[in-house]
């Protein structure tokens, strides 16, 4: 699995329209100063944020005040004849009309098509693909809709001609972030990149980190022409830290680009959310994720279907399930749960000890919840096996029959146990699991 800091636009899983938008904005110098990426956990937000940061730092030009056309020669000057009306002093030299050119037709003529742009280099070569659809309506499109350039060559040089290898290496070395005693990043390899996230085992971004961010944002870029700030976990910013960052969001320096990442948009402070360009990211379709798992990870199609369904369209969860022991532990967890149905409440303690001791508590709860869901679907819609998450474990699903009402109550208890994971003082895993399994 590729870590988030190693991703480029070419290596992202899905989100084709979203990843095609940023090269277009970079090419047209329309990139917002503050971008808020939101969506479920492990959906690819951090990977996209690092890919965008590498692209911005690889541009090498300011992101404002530039045009798509390269600067040409200075306009020619001509002598105004005496019989031609000139300026108020009569005669003199005057510049030609900037909007008129002998090589271009008049206003009502057909425009001359621009010359085709050469293919742009990319750090990781990708096979040619058809042009991606634009997120921008045709009237507001920044790139001509008739362009046949394949991704990632969606823009005109020299504003984004591909990733710089040195920039990519330095960005990748800057994450994971290491913090000093003053809550400041100590391993920032790229001098124009700053990464902020909850540090020191804390659950939120505190005001000291934002104050450091304000100090570093006032320093002009050193290695390039713009500075990038990444805030991972923008939905954990405290109220005091949020009030401190407002000045930076309202009046940012011209060279500053801020990339914020949040799992829950509703948890982001309204004052921060209203000052950012919000870009929501949704889960991938199950068929797309299955094809990617089979193609990129060389996974068995049946296991790929289980991983895609279990992850609910989140590539990070699917890859973690493949590389971990989640798929192998399924039958062990399901069999332990069925012992309660076979022997009654006296088997709850032994089943909870067996389930909690076999792996992570959150993964065990997720497996139990998906297993209860499959049993409920099997009881209510037996003629639709395609709706099951664990279709390859049909023998365990059908081994014991139980009332749908009891399954529904068990699902509610498992959901309540899952919510306990967000509590700062998580109780004993086995005790919480016993309460969830006790009818």
Secondary structure, DSSP 8 states (H G I E B T S, - for coil): ---GGG--TTT--S-HHHHHHHHHHHHTT---SEEEEE-STTSSHHHHHHHHHHHHHHH-S-SSS--SS-------EEE--TTS--STT-S-EEE--TT--TTS--TTS-------------SS----------SS-GGG-SS-TT----TT--S-TTS--S--HHHHHHHHHT-S--B-TTS-BS---STTEEEEE--TT-SSB-HHHHHHHHHHHTS--SSSS-EEEEEETGGGB-HHHHHHHHHHHHS--TTEEEEEEES-GGGS-HHHHTTSEEEE-----HHHHHHHHHHHS---HHHHHHHHHHHTT-HHHHHHHHHSSTTTTHHHHHHHHHHHHHH-GGGHHHHHHHHHTTS-HHHHHHHHHHHHHHHHHHHH-TT-GGG-S-GGGHHHHTTS---HHHHHHHHHHHHHHHHGGGSSS---HHHHHHHHH--
